């Protein structure tokens, strides 16, 4: 079965976006620094990790705010795959040059089922802190992929806020440093496993 993967570039102090996120600053102040590893002289390892991640994505799950902030920046879907947007509003699908946005009102489990059906057995990637937190709290996440960037942003949006008070065990499966980022992959250990 396709894995549900939470994949984020994150500062050493735990932020996946800087402060003051807005339409003009979709990653917040200084948040674009978190993606320098992909766009500013990436190492061979960085290029390989980005390529592998992209090749393994079958569908994407987005929160509505991430969609609203990212659409003009991406110019279409963030990956060339079906992208499911969780929202409270009934909206018709939006076709773009890179794929189709499908708007889901039925909740995180229904959205995940739809993404798995559309993903062709490949991974389902979650984008957006709030949505990632919901999947973690519900025990539905299978992997967490972190590109740990050696910067302290000081404030912004944290990935691991609001996940409740239950402990979530992780098993490290990858830890690969490059000059600009450390690529980390963790399996989420399911209770009773």
N, C-alpha and C positions, 0 to 999 in steps of 0.2 A: 504494500500500500504506500502511496505517496506520503512523504514526511511533511509535517507542518513546521516550517523553519522561520524563526525570528532572526532576521539578518540586519545588522546595524553597524555603522561606523560610530564609535563612541570615544569621548575624551577620557582621559585617565581618571577624572573625577566623576564619571558616570553620566555625562550629558550627551544626548544624540542630536540636540539642536541648541543653539545659543539663545540668549534672552531676546525678547521683543520680536518673536516670530510674527510676520505679517505677509501680505501679498508682495510687498517690495523686498522683504527679507524672509523667504520661505524657510531658510535654515537658521533664522535669527542672526543677531550680531555675532560675527566671527564664526558662525556655524559652518560656512563653506570650507573652513580649514579641515573639517572632518573628512572631506572627500579629496583632499590634495593627493592622497596616495594613489588615486585612480587617474588624476588628470595632470598633475605636475611632475613630470619625469618619473613615472612609476618604474619600479625595478622589474626584472623578469618575473620574480615571484609574485609581485603585485598584479601584473598583467595576467599571469596564469590563474591566480585565485579569482580575479574578476571574471575571466573567461569561463572557468569551471562553474562559478555560481550562475552565470547567465545561461549556460548550456543546460543546467539541471532544473531550471524553472519551467513549470508547466502552466501555472496560473498564479495570480497575485491577489491578495486580500488587502484592501485599503480602508482606513477610516474616512469618513466624509471630509473632515478637515484636511487630511493629507491630500485627498483628491483636489479639494478646492485650491490649496496652496501649490500643488505640484503640477497641475495640468498645463499651465502656460509654460512652465519651466521644461517639462518633458517633451512637449509638442505631440503628445499621444500617450499611450500606455507606457509605464516605466520599463517594462520588458515587452518583448514582442509575443505576448500571450494574452489570453482572456484575463481581464482584471475585474474583480468583484468589489464593489464599493458598498459598505454598510451605511445605511442612511435611514432616516425616519420619513423621508419624502418619497412618494411614488414617482419614479422617473423612467423614461424610456431608455433603452440601451443607446450608448453613444459610440459610434464607429469612428475610428481614427486610422491613420496610415500604419500604425504599429499594432493595432488590435482593437478590441471592443471593451468598453466599460459596461458592466452589467450592475445595476443598482439593486441591492437586496435589502428588504425591510424585515425579513423573518428572523434575524438574529445570527449570532456567531456560528452556531452549529449548522444551520441551514446554509449559510454562506460557505462554510468549509465543505459540506457535501457537494454543493454546486461546483466549487473550485476543483475538488478531486475528480468529479465527473468530467470536467472540461480539460483537466491537466494532463491527460494521456499517460498517467503513471509517474509523471515527474513531480518534483517537489512543489509545494505551495509556499510562497513567501509572503510573510506579513509585513506591511509597512505602516508605520504610525505607532507611537508609544501607547496611546490609550487602547488601541485594538490589540497590540501585543500583550499588554497587561491583562486584558480580558481573557485571551487564550491561555495565558499562564495560570491565572486564577482558576479557570475551568479545567485545568489539567489536560488540555488538548495539544499543547506544543510538544514537538518531538525533538527539536534541536534548537540551539541558540548559537548563532554565528556572530562573532564580534570582531570588528577590525578596530583594535585598540590603538588610538592615536595618541602620541606622546605630547599632549597639550592639556592644560587645565583651563577650562572655560569659566569656572567660577559660579555660573548660574545658567539656567536654561531649562530644557525639558529632559528629565531623567527617564531612562528606560525602565528601571525597576521600582519606581514608586507605585503605590496603590495595587500591590499584588496580594494583599491580605496578610494574615499572620501565620499561615502554614509554611513550613519549611519545604523548599524545593531542592532536591538533590540533583547534582549534575555530574557527569563523567566527562573528563577532558578527553577529546579524541584527536585534536590538532592544536599545536602551538608552534607557529612558524614566524620568526621575526624577519622583517626587512628593515632597511634603513629608515623608513617613514611610518611603519605601522606593524603591529603584531597581529597576525591572523589567528584567531582562536575559534575553536568549534567544540561545543559541548552537547552531549546527548542528555536529554531530560530523563532522569531515572523515574520510571513509573512506579507508584506504590505497589509493593508485592512482587516486584521484578527481581 
